[in-house]
Amino acid sequence: MNPSRIVEDAKKKFAGAIEHYHEQLKSIRTGRANAAMLDGVMIEAYGQQMPLNQVANVIAPEAQLLQITPFDPSNLQAIASAIRDNPNLGLNPSDDGRVVRLLIPPLTEERRREMVKQLSGKQEEAMIAIRNIRHEAMDAIDQAKKDKEIGEDDAKRLGSQVEDAVQKTRIDIEAASKVKEAEIMKV
């Protein structure tokens, strides 16, 4: 591998880890209704598992309400049961034969603390991913040094560039976590 590409590849992987973390944050519930809360819900439709957004339109017409309109009305019961059976959501859908409505109850203090714990777990997963990317990059630098593709000074310079990228990524993730935690704890 080209030694100058090691840092660039690591930075791309860090950016991917941040993007993945932001996607995970969307699934954590705050006090407001958000269509992204249902992104992980899979529906049994047409004989196979499909993401909810492929079988229905999800909108948030009010701050505490989600409305799900299936593209095919025959999937209405499958959508309602998939949401009801999802333990991460803890929501009870109601349907009127055409749309499914989800009333998002205000979070209790206990539930908010559970959400913050869930947030901490996702943050730790992101940090582990970052450490793994850093480890791969440092191994690649060591291997390039061992293969005499780069000298000692270049290895140190590349290593410090990787460490700088790790610090920047860590700061970005911690900032996103603080913002999300503030959203969760806001009454």
N, C-alpha and C positions, 0 to 999 in steps of 0.2 A: 504494500500500500504506500502511496505517496505520503510522506510525512506531513506535508503542508495540508493535506486533506483531512488529517486526523481531527484537528480542532474544528474545521468546518462541519464535518460529519457529526461530531459531538454536539455542536451548537444546534444543528438541525434536529437531532434527537431530543435535546433539551426543549426546543420549541414544541416538538410533538408531545412531550410529556406535559408541558404547561397547557397545551390545547386540550389534551385528554383530561387533565385535572379540571379545567373550566367546564367541560362537558359533564363531568361527574358532579360538579357543584350544582348544575342546573337541576339535577334529579333530587337534590335535598330540599325538602319542603320548608318554606318560610310561612309566614302568616297569610300571605296573599296567594290567590289562585294563579297558576302558571301552567301553560300547556306543556312545558318541558318536564313537568312532574311525571307525566305519563309516558315519557320516551322509552322506558325499559319494559313497558307492558306488551306482552305477546298475546295474540288472539288466535284461537283455533278457528280458522276460516278456510273454506274450500279444501278441507282435508289436510291442511298443514298449518304450522305456526307462522304467524305473520305479525310484524310490528303494528301497533295500533294506528300509527299515522299512515299506513298503507291501506287500511280498511275504513277509516273514518276521518272526519274533519274535527279538530279539537280547537275550541276557542274559549276565551275567558271574558264573557260579557260583563261580569261584575267582579269586584275584588275578591269575593268569597265563593264564586261559582265557576265551574267548568261545564261547558256544554259540548257533548260529543254527538256528532251527526254521522251515522254510518252511510257509506256510499251505497251499500246494499242493505235494506231494512231487515233482511233475514239474519244478519250478523248481530242484531241488537242484543239478544240474550247472551251471546258469546262474549260480547264486549262487557256487559254488566257483570257477568260472572268472573271474567278474568280480572277485572278491577277489584271486585269484592274479595277474591281469593288471594290477592297480592298482599302479603303480610307487611311489606315495607311501606305501603301507602296508608293502610288503616282507614280506608274510606268506604262508605256505603252508597253505591249509586242508586238512582231511581230513574225509571224510564216511563215515558207516556205513550209508547208504541212507535214513536218517530225519532226521538232523541233521548240520550242518556244525560242526566244532570248529576253533577257531583257538587254537593254543598261542602265547602272546605271549612271545617270548624276552626275556631280560633285555637291556637296552640296553648296548652296548659304549661305552667312553669316546668313541670316534670318532663313533658314531651319536648319542650325547648332544650332542656339539658340533654335529653337523649339525642336530639338532632345535633347538638354541639359535639357530643361524643362520636357520632357517626361522621361528622365533619373532620374531627381529629384523626379518625381511622383512615379516611380518604387522603388526608394530608400526609400521614405517615407512609401510605402506599406510594404517593407521588415522590416523597423523599427517598424511599427505597429505590424507586425506578431511577432517580437522578444519580444516586450513589452507584448503581449498576452501570449506568452510562459512563460515569466518571471512571469507574474501574476498567471498563473496556478500553476507553481512550488512553488511560495511563499504561495499560498492558500493551497497547499498540505502539505507544511511544517507546516503552522499554524494549519491545521486540525490534523496532527500527534501530534503536541504539545498539542492540546486541548484533544486528545484521550489518552494522557499520554504515547504514544509510544516512544517519545523522550523528553529529558529535554530541559531546556532553553538554555544551552550552545551548545547542539547539533543543536538546531534550528538556533542559530546565526551562527554557523559554516557552516551549509548547506546553509543558506541564503547568506553568503558571497561567497560561492562557486558558487552559481547561479549568483550572481552579477558579479563575475570574468568572468564567461562564457558569460554573456551578453556583458561585455566590449570587450572581445576578438572578439565576433561575430560582434559587432558594428564597431570595427576597421577594420575587414576583409571586411565588406560591404562598408565602406567609402573608403578603398583603391581600391577596385574593381571599385567603381564609379569614382574615380579620374582618373584611367587608361582609362576607357571608355570615360570619358569627354575629356581627352587629345586626344584620337583617333578621336572623333567627330570633335573637333576644329582644328585638324591638316589639313592644306590645301595641 
